[in-house]
Amino acid sequence: MTSLLHENMGRALQFDLLQRKLSWGGFTVQIQTFVDVVETNLFLGSMSGILGLAWPGVVSTGPATKPFWLTVSDAGEMDTKEFGVYLARSTSEADEDANGDVFILRSVNETIYTGNIEFLHLTTYPGFTGGKTLWQLDIANLNVNGKSINIPTGKPSFIAAIDTGTSFIGGASSFIKEFYALIPNSKHLSDLTLQGFYRFPCKSQLDVSIKFAGGTEA
């Protein structure tokens, strides 16, 4: 049966929910539930699909549908329960295909990051996100161009939901206003279709760091 899933900004997809033996990147899962896209205007360029990295509680097809990475982990195929994501900046579709982002399951690539890796407990707030859904951490401090924004912990408004499928940085309006006030020549957009958004010159030099509650690195 084909279902329709609506997304924001007028985008949607039609899909069939399938169960198959699935092999990817050296891993094999005997029964993996996944979405087979029938028709969509959700993807741009040569993208062939999306590999979800969130927890089952946020899966659009229901909490009983495990994402591939969790199925692999539960099957005991990950001797090291780590994964790494490297985000690249591309100037064209051809460059994106040749030198795009990197996702590594079961390890990390030490050549593409600096500093130390810290292991922190995820934050959950019942009633706010329905429990464990996204990779959520409390934010302790945000530093922009050498100036600090102190953030109280323990409030849902100050949780960082780390989502590789999101292209925006969002938050409470007062917090976002203070953030952009530290970026020279930034401007709040008043257009009805862009309310809540800001812009700043492309030539701006930004130094931004985030410290999570319980961590020592920023």
N, C-alpha and C positions, 0 to 999 in steps of 0.2 A: 504494500500500500504506500502510495506517495504522499508525503506530508509537506506542509508549507511552513517555513520558519521565517518570521519577519525580523528584520534588523532595523537599526536606526537609520535616519537620513534616506529613507525611501528604498533601501536595499533589502533583498529577500532571496531565499533559495528554496527550491523544491528538492526533496531528497527521499531516498529509500533507506530504511534502517536494515543493515545486513549483518550477518555473522559469518565469518570466514577464518580459515587458517591464514595468518598474516606473518610475513617475514620482512624485516626491515633492519638494515645496519648490523647484520650479524645476529639479530635476535629473532626468535620464532615463537609465536603465540598460537596455540591450537584453536582457540575460539576467541575471537576479538569482535566485539560489536562496534560498528562504525557507520558513518553516514556516507552513502553513495549519492553524490550530487547529480540531479537530473537536469536542472536548469537554474541559473543564477545570474545576477548582476553584481554579486558581492565581491568577486575576485577581479583584480585588474592585471594587465600584462600577461605574462606566461605562467603565473601561479597555477599549480595543479591541485592544491589542497591545503588544509590546515592541520597541523599536528597539535592537538590541545595539550596544554601542560598544567591545567588547573586540577582541582579535586572534584570528585563525582558530584558534590553538592551544588556545583554551578553548571553542570553539563545540561545543555538545552534539551537533550533527549531523555533526561531523567537520571536520578542518583544511582540507579542500578547499572548504568552504563559507565564502565571504568575507562579512563583514558589509557592509551597504549603503554605509556611509561609506568603506570601503576600496575597494570596487568603483568608487565615484565618483572617488576619488583616483587609482586606477590608470588610469582612463579619461582622465585629464588634464582633468577638469572643475573642478578646484579650483586656480585660479591662486594663491590663498593657502591653504596647507595648515594651516588652523586650524579649531578649533571651540570653542564656548563652551557651558557649562552653567550655568544659574541655578536654584537650588533655592529654592522659595517655601515659606512655612509657611501651611498652611490649617487652618481650624477646622471646616469642613464640606465635604461632597462638592460642593455647589453652588459654594462659594468656590474649591474646587480646580479645577473646570472653567473658571471665569471668570478666575481669577488664579493659574493653576498654574505649574509649572516651565517653563523656556524652554530649548530647544536650538537653537543657531545653527551651521550648517555653512558653512565657507569664510570665516568672519570671527568677530569678537567684538563685543559691545555695550559700548562704553566707558562708558555711563551707569549700568551696574549692577555695577561693581566699582571698587575703589580700588587704588592702588599700581601697581607695574610688573609686566609679564609677563616671566618668565624662561623660557628654553629649556634644559632639562636632559636629559641622556642617560638613557634608561630602564635599569633594572637587571635583569639576567637571571641566574639561578642554575640551571645545568643540574642536573637531578635534584631540584630543589625545586619548580619549577612547569612544567618541560618547555620552558623557553625563553621566548620572547616570547608571553605569553598575556594578561596584564592590564597596565594602566598602572601600572608599579611604579617606585618611587623609594626610595633609602635615606633613612631619617630621621636627621638630625643632632641635632636638639634639639626638645623639646616643652616649651612653657611654659604653665602653668596658674595663672591668677590671680596673675601676677607671679613665680611660682616655677618654676624650670627643672628638667626631668628630662633629664639627660645620657644619651645613648644611643650605645653603640659602633656604628660602621658596619661593613659587610662581613659581617654575619650575616643569614641568611634571616629570623630572628625579628624583625629590625628593618627590614623592608621595608614600605613603605606600598603596599598594593594599592588604588588609587583606583577605586572601582566605584560608579557611579551607581545600580546596581540593588540595592545592599545597604543595609539600614536600620540595621545595627549597626556599632559601632566595636569591633573585637576585636584581641587581641594576646596575647603571652606573659603568663602569670598574674602574674609578679612585676612586670612593667611596668604592667599594668592596675591592680594593687593600689596601686602608687605614684601612679598617675594619680588614682585616686578618693580617695586619702588627702589630696589637696590640695583637695578639694571639701567644704566644711563639711556635716556631717550626712548624708554619703553612707553607704550601708550595703550590705554584701555579702549577697545573697539565698541562703539555705541550702536553700530548697525544692528537692526532687529534680528537678523539671522546669525549674528556673531556676538551677541551679548554674553559677557563673561569671559571673552577671549582677549588676549593681549598680543601686541606685536612689538618687535624691537629690531634695530638695524642688523642686517645679515653680517656686517663686519664687526659686530660686537665681540669682544673677548670675554668669555665667561669662565669663572672658576667656581663650580658648584659642588658641594659635598654634603652627604647626608649621614648622620649618625643614628643608628637604631638603638632602642632601649635595651640595655643589657650588654651592648657591644662596646668595644674600645676603639675600633677602626671607624674612619669616616671616609 
